[in-house]
Amino acid sequence: MSISKRPSPITPTVDFDCDGIQHGHLRLPWSRDDSAWGSIMIPICVIRNGEGPTALLTGANHGDEYEGPVALFDLARTLKREEIKGRIIIVPAMNYPAFRAATRTSPIDKGNLNRSFPGRPDGSVTEKIADYFTRYLLPLADIVLDFHSGGRTLDFLPYAAAHALPDKGQEKACFDGVAAFSAPYSMRMIEIDAVGMYDTAAEEMGKVFVTTELSGGGTISARTASIAKRGVLNVLKHAGIVPGAPEVEATQWLDMPSSDCFVFAEAEGLFEPLKDLGDTVARGEIIARIHPIGRTGSEPFDYRAALDGVLAARHFPGLIKTGDCLAVVATLTEAP
């Protein structure tokens, strides 16, 4: 991972080494038609109480995913300095322009923040944000929790997740964090393409990295908000930053053993799921259909599971395009 030596154009209005609670911004200059000397003001909260580990907590890496922002804005408002030991850095909406626009990618440069790492200090707005996290925030962290859900185009079982890593000690620490989060499901996850991801940047620095997929559809529910709020406190307790033991509940461990987990649309049309999230599926079983919509009388395209397991994710809108992820099948497994 090549990292620039240029200074970042982003200026924090908080002091990361100062004890207390600070609510401020990461100020990124952005000259535009309606504000020649304007800035993007990304909200940030730093809570510090003496020496101890640092947790970096982030949401809205994609702007249409809401469990993270809800849990983190709430945490920044309610957590007291005397309730912690160490430091917590809270960024409820990493890709703030996308969050304000309720879009996955930035409305400014169409940048997908979670495919833009390590970023560039002289690049696009999105690359500048990625660069600041890579060079200034991630190095401060001992443990990183990055909230995700499916956004407007996917829906997931509510799970916390980590990745298989070459360093098995680091991998175990990540999965210990997943277990502490204690979502209804816990996933050993693989990515379609991990290049440019925040996850990858953090993991390559040796950080303990935990992520989530907490439902989706471009909205939020009371259930998924409560999972996120309890999970973030559990991770802070696990890290020794907040006192007490995590409030652990039963979780079903899942695995994504290969790319056979993913099912992609090879046609476009009307999406019909034949299995709901959490349903068991058998290899070869039809899990969804795509109906052609150009005329009546056309046969649908059937899509089958490539392995036994449960339906862990599915396409969300009623219409689907060629190349869209149609479904993800995960296998049942034991805790790693």
N, C-alpha and C positions, 0 to 999 in steps of 0.2 A: 504494500500500500504506500504510494508516494504522497508525501505531505509537504505542502508549500511552506516556505520560510517567510513569506510576506505576512505582515500583521493583518489581523482581521479588521474589516471596517465596522464590525459590531462592537458597541460599547455597552457594558453592563452598568446599570444604575444602582447595583447592589455590591456589597463587599463580601466576597465568599469567605473571608477569614474573620469576620466580625461576629461576636456572640450576639444573640438576640433573634428577633423575627424581622425580616425585611421583605417588603412587597415592592417590587420594582419592575424594570423592563430590560430586555435586550434590545437596544436601539440600533436599527439597521438603516442607514441613509438610503433613501429611494426618491430620486428626483423624477418628477412626473408632471403631466400637464396641469394638474390641479394643485400642485404643491412643489415648487421648484427646489426648495430645500427641505423636503418632507422626509419622514422616517417611518419605517414599520416598527411598531412598539410591541414586542413579544412579551407577554406577562411572565414574570418569574418570581418565585418566593424562595428565600433561603432561611432555614431555621438552624441555628447552631447553638450548642450548649457544651462548651469545653471540647476536650479531645475525645476521639472515638471514630468509628467508621463513617463513611459517607455513602448515602443512597442518592442516586439520580433517578427521579421519577418523571416519566414523560407520557403525554397523550397527544392525540391528533397529529401523529406523524402523517397520517392521512386525514384530511379535513372533514370527512363525512362519517367519522367514527367517534362515538360520544361517551362511552362508559369511562374512558380515561379522563377526559375533561371534567365530567361530573364528579368523579371520585377525587380528583386532584384539586379542583377549585374548592371542594368541600374540605379536604384535608388542610389546605393552606389557610382556610378561614378558622378552623376549629382546633388545630393542634397547638399546644402550648410549649414554650421553650423548656419549661421545667419537666415536661413529660418525656424528654428525649435525652440521649447522651451521644454526642457526635454531631453530625451535620446531615440535613436533608435539603436537596435542591429539587424544587418542584417546577416543572414547565408543563402546564396543563395542555398547551396547544403549540407543539413544535413548529408545525407548518401553519403559522398564524394566518397568512393570507388565504390559504385553502380552508381553514376552519371558519373564517368569517364568511367565506363564499359558500360553505357547505358542499365543497367539492373534494374529490380525492386528491387532485393535483392543484398546484398553484394557479390562480387565475392570471397571475402576472406573467409567468414564463412557461406555464404548463408543466412545471417540474414536479416529478414524483420524488418527494424528499427521501423516501425509503429506497430509492434507486440512485441516489446522488452522492453517496459517501465514497471517499473521504471529503469530497467537496473542493471548492476553490475560493480563496479570498477575493479573487478578481473575476469570478465567474458570474453566473446569473444569480438572482435573488435566492433561489432555492439552493444553489451550490454554496453560497455564502453562509446560509444557515447551517448546512451540513458541515462546512469547514469549521465553524465556531464550535459545534458540538464535538467534532473530532479532536480539535487541538486544545480546547479550553475547558470543556465540561467533562468529557469522558475521562481524561487523565485524573480528575479529582475524585472519581467514583471508585468505591469498592464493590458495590452491587448496583445493577441497573435494572429497573422495571419499566418496560415500554408497553403500554396498553394498545391493543388493536381489537377491532371487530371487523365484520364483513363489509362495512360501508353500504352503499346503495345497491351493490350488484351481487353480494354473496350473503349467505346466512350460515352460521356455524353452531355446533354444540358449544356451550360455554366452557372453554378450557384454558388453562395456563399451559405453557409449553417451554421447552428448551430444545437445543439441537445436539445431535451426536458431534463430539469434538475430538480432534487428535489427542489433546491432553486430557486423559481420563480423570485426573484429579479435578481439573477445571470443570469437566463435564459433570462429575458427581456433585460439585458445589452448585452448579446450575440446576440440576434436577432436585437437589435438596431444597432450593428456593421455590421450585414449582410445587413440590409437596407441601411446603409451608403455606403457599398461597391458598391451597385447598379449594380449588374450583370443583364443580361437580365432575369435571373430566380433566385429566392431565395427559399431555401429549408429548411423545418423542417425535419431533417434527422434522421433515425435510422440506426444502424450498425448491420451487421450479428453477429459480436462478438466484443464487445468493450474492451475486456481484453487485456492489453498490449499496448494500443494505446496511442500515444502522446496526442491526444484529451482528453482522460480519465485522464491522469496524470495532465494536465493543469486544467481541470474542477474540479478535486478533491482538487486542491489547491485554488479553488475559483476564478480562473482567467477568464477574458472575453476572450472567444476563438471563433474565426471565421475561417472557412475553406472554401475550394472551390473544385469544380470539373469543370474544364474548358476544355471540349472536351477530346481528347485522341488520340489513335492510334499510340502512340509513336512518335508524331511529334508536331508541333505548327503551327498556322496560324497567319497572320497579325491581324485578328479580335480578336483571343483569347489573343494575346500578348497585344493588346490595352486595352482589358477588364481588364487584370491583372495590367497593369501600372496605369490606371485610378483608379482601385479599391483600390490599396494599398495607393495611395495618399488620396483617400476619407476616408479610415480608419484612417489615420494619422490626417486628419482634424477633423474627428469625435472625436478622442481622445484628441484634443486640443494641439497636438504636432506641427502640421503645421497649420498656420493661414488660416482662410477662411472657408466657408461652403462647404461640399461635393458637387460634381457635380452629382446630383442625376438624373437618367433617369428612365423611366417606367420599372418596374420589375413585372413579373408574379410569385406570390407566389405558391409554391407547398408543398405538405405534403406527408410523407411516414407513413401512419397511422398504418401499421402492417407489419408483415413478408410476407403477401400476395402480397406485392409490388414486391418481388423478384421471378424470374422465373429461375429455374436451369435445365440444360440439364440432361436428364436421358438416353441419348444415345450419341454416338459419330458419327461424319460424317461431311457432308457439310452443313454449316449454311446458311439458306436463310431467311433474314428478310422480313416480309410482311408489316411492318410499319417502317417509318423513325422517327428519333428523332423529338419530338415535335408534332407528329401526335396524334390525339385523338383516344382513343381505348375504346371499350365497354366490359364489363364483359362477358366472354365466347367467345370473338372474337379471331380468330387465329392471332397471332402476329409474329410467326416465324415457320419455319420448319427445321428439320434436315434430310437430305437425306443420307441413307446408301450408302457407297462407295465401298463395297466389290464386288458387282455385279450389273448389270442392272436389272430393273424390280421390284425392292423392293419399297414398299410403304414408303413415308416419315413419320416421327413422327411430329405431329402437337402440337404446344404449344399455350395455350390460356391465355388471361388476366384474373386474378382473381377478378378484380375490374375495375370500370370506371375510366378513367383518361387520362394521356398523356404518351407517351413513353419517359422516362427521361434518360435511359441508355440502351446500347445494347452491346452484344459481338462484338468484332471488327474483328479478323482474319476470313478468309473464312472457316477454319476448326475448329471444336469444339470438346471438350472432355467431357465425362461423368463427371458431377459435376460442370462444368463451369457455371458461371452466364451468362444466355442467355439474360435476359432483366430485366429492372426495370420499373414498372409502378407507377407513382406518381399521386396524386389527386390534382385538382385545389382547391385553398383555398384563404382566405383573409390574409392580414398581421397580424401576431400575436400581 
